Structure formats: C-alpha cells, structure tokens
Amino acid sequence: MKLLFVHQNFPGQFLHLAPEMQRRGHDVRAITDGANKNSSDVPLLRYSHKAQEVDPKATRLGRNFTTMSDRGVSVARFCQRLRAEGYVPDVIYGHSGWGETLFLKEVWPEAKLLVFAEFYYRGQGADSGFDPEFQVAGFDQVMIAQSRAAYMAQALVHADKGISPTQWQASTHPPLLRSQLEVIFDGVDCDRLAPNPDARFTLPDGRILQRGDEVLTFVNRNLEPYRGFHIFMRALPDVLAARPDAQVVIVGGDEVSYGTKPKDAATWKEVMLNEVGDRLDLSRVHFTGKVPYDRLVDLIHVSRVHAYLTYPFVLSWSMVETMAAGTLVVGSDTAPVAEVIEDGVTGRLVDFFDVEGWSAALTDALARPEAYDAMREAARRRVRDRYDLRSVCLPKQIALLTRLERG
C-alpha cells in the first residue's frame, strides 16, 4: 500500500499507526508543515504555508473557513508537484482540523481519503456556552460556533471515510456526516503504562516522589479553563488544608490550546494564583511546565490521585493513560469523560463546576487510597479491553485502511 499521512504537526494522532504500517512493509510517507520541528523515521515531505491576514469585517463568520482553506490550498499545490513527479498514494489519511485535506481529492481523485474527524463544532450542546464565566452567551455565539464547522463538513463530504476517537466526539457531527464515521480510539500502550512500584519523579526543587507518597496530579498540554484549571485551583485550598502531607504536581504550559487568552494577566496560571494563591501552601504545589513523555509516565505512576476536567470537548490521552497506569482518576461529569469512567466503578465523577465537591472527592481519595483499589484495577481492565493500542486500536485502524485500499 502507498499510504500518505497528512498532519501539520506530524506525527500527532498517527504516532503509532504510521511507523507500524512502515514496519509491515508499506510505502509510508507523511506531509507536514515546514515549521514542524518533530522528527520521524517516516519520510517527511514539508510544505510551506504562510498564514495570510484575514479581514474580520470582510469575512465575518467565514473567517475560520478562510484561514483553514488557505492552508488547504498550500497543501494541494504542494501535492500537485508530487503528482507531477509520479507519486500517487493508494490511501491518504489526514487530520481534518486545519483544512489540509480539503482539496486532496482534486489532486488524487483515484486515492481513497480517510480523515481523522476529532470534533465538530456545534452552536449548542458541546463546548460553546458551557462555561458562562469565560464564554459570552447569546445567539451570535451560537452562529459563530456553528460556522466554525464549515470546513470540517467539507472535509468529511469529500472523504471516503472518517475516524472519530470516541462515541461522544462522533455524536457531535450531524447525522448525515455521522454515518461516515467509524469510532476507533487512538490507543494507549497498556504494557508500557503498567503500574511501576519503583517509579520516581523529581520535583523542580529536587525532592523525589515515589509510589506510596500522597501525590495529587493535574496534567494538560496547557493550563486553561477548557480543561478545568480554574475549578481545580479553587478546590486546592481545602484539599491542602485537610491533607498536610499532600504534594500537588501540575503539568502544563502557559499557552492557550483552546478558548481565549486571559484579559487581565499574561497566563491563566497567573490569573488563578492571583485569585487563590494566598490560600495555598505553595511549597507543596509544584508547576513543572511541559515535561517529556518518559517523565510524565513516571509521574502518573507515583500519583495517588489524578484530577481530570474538561468542557464537553476532545478527550485527552492523559486521562486514559492514567487509568491504564492503575492510578485513580477523579474526572468531571462531562460527556467525553463519562463515556470512559463509570462513577464508583472505574473512577469518580464530579460535577464540573462543583468546587466543594471536587475538594471533598480529592481529599477522600488521598486519605483512603485502599478504599479505591478495586476502582483502580477495574479502570486498568477497562482500558486494556477497549483502548489498548496493540490488541484493540491498531488492529482496527489497520483493518480500516486495508478495506479502503481494497475498495
């Protein structure tokens, strides 16, 4: 099979699938943005794209489509040169989130196109309007949110098939597009994440944490409201007061992955420290910034309790990885989380906005770890049965690629 991956920040969601297909002897290549600094054993073809300024007055609701389709044009022109050189893939698998796949069927009409359909923006019922503290409510915002999905709809309409990682994320798509999707999770390596009693994690101040210590963790790519950072920080004062030996490790950068930047501070961390910092023992709250994956694995192995919150939005790998590691997850009772965690069986669920509920749940889990042993074991079994990379997810992904290639 000639297989072409397309992702502006490759490998992204194709971290395991692309090298596995290469290992099986297929001709695998990947197209990525020239600014992408990631390296890969998969041959990389780098396109050049310079984002153009968009006039909000001229484009209004179409500004997002303009931005994404411009990138799609850059990719298509790059691919025209590949076509002229004689390269024709059998299957193209690209992420639909940045417009890169929009015109690839015009370049290679004979190729099968599979898109990774991670999420479909909706005016109501998902992330838009979920958190009134940081989101302006009103019909204008409903129209803006819905209009953001225009290029995603086009990507699926022109694709032969789509993949969505969870049932809920697939359900955000309109019924006509939902029929295009198969639900296959990206997969987590349950063998690598197996509980490790010898794990150690060194804090920024040099102290070393190990399994058995009273460790509470919070992990996200960036610290921001979409992932409940504000709720977690507001819950911390009561947790630290009740558990004087607890250490809190917060992993994440100071940029914005989703939503907007704060208005009155440089970062959301600054916002929340201004709000609750004087009620925290900051000698026990450790901000690590972003950490390499090996260190992250060590951290979740020494964690006693892991807090995970999210708006109704894309589910993070880190939550499922933490369950696979045998660490208790206390999660927000929002749709993407509740699909994976059954309250009282494979973890705990707390209303996203219930700060007192979060304090109580985290405090109890830190104080009585033995009471949650059965949940930890059940969580690991569920992840192995449904989300394991080698035994479940990769075989499903490869089978779909094979069916597409064979028509």
C-alpha positions, 0 to 999 in steps of 0.5 A: 500500500502507498499510504500518505499521512497528512498532519501539520504537526506530524506525527500527532494522532498517527504516532503509532499507526504510521511507523507500524504500517512502515514496519509491515512493509508499506510505502509510508510517507507523511506531509507536514508543515515546514515549521514542524520541528518533530522528527520521524523515521517516516519520510517527511515531505514539508510544505510551506504555508504562510498564514495570510491576514484575514479581514474580520469585517470582510469575512465575518463568520467565514473567517475560520473557513478562510484561514483553514482553506488557505492552508488547504490550498498550500497543501494541494499545490504542494501535492500537485508537484508530487503528482507531477513527479509520479507519486500517487498514494493508494490511501491518504489519511489526514487530520481534518482540523486545519483544512489540509485535506480539503482539496486532496481529492482534486489532486488524487481523485483515484486515492481513497481519503480517510480523515481523522474527524476529532470534533465538530463544532456545534452552536449548542450542546458541546463546548460553546456556552458551557462555561458562562464565566469565560464564554459570552452567551447569546445567539451570535455565539451560537452562529459563530460556533456553528460556522466554525464547522464549515470546513470540517463538513467539507472535509468529511463530504469529500472523504471516503471515510472518517475516524472519530476517537470516541462515541461522544466526539462522533455524536457531535457531527450531524447525522448525515456526516455521522454515518461516515464515521467509524469510532476507533480510539487512538490507543494507549500502550497498556504494557508500557503504562503498567503500574511501576512500584519503583517509579520516581519523579523529581520535583523542580526543587529536587525532592523525589516522589515515589509510589506510596507518597500522597501525590495529587496530579493535574496534567494538560498540554496547557493550563486553561479553563477548557480543561478545568484549571480554574475549578481545580485551583479553587478546590486546592485550598481545602484539599491542602488544608485537610491533607498536610502531607499532600504534594500537588504536581501540575503539568502544563504550559502557559499557552492557550490550546483552546478558548481565549487568552486571559484579559487581565494577566499574561497566563491563566496560571497567573490569573488563578494564583492571583485569585487563590494563591494566598490560600495555598501552601505553595511549597507543596504545589509544584508547576513543572511546565511541559515535561517529556513523555518518559517523565510524565509516565513516571509521574502518573505512576507515583500519583495517588490521585489524578484530577481530570476536567474538561468542557464537553470537548476532545478527550485527552490521552492523559486521562486514559493513560492514567487509568491504564497506569492503575492510578485513580482518576477523579474526572468531571461529569462531562460527556467525553469523560463519562463515556470512559469512567463509570462513577464508583466503578472505574473512577469518580465523577464530579460535577464540573463546576462543583468546587466543594465537591471536587475538594471533598472527592480529592481529599477522600481519595488521598486519605483512603487510597485502599478504599479505591483499589478495586476502582483502580484495577477495574479502570486498568481492565477497562482500558486494556479491553477497549483502548489498548493500542496493540490488541484493540486500536491498531488492529482496527485502524489497520483493518480500516485502511486495508478495506479502503485500499481494497475498495 
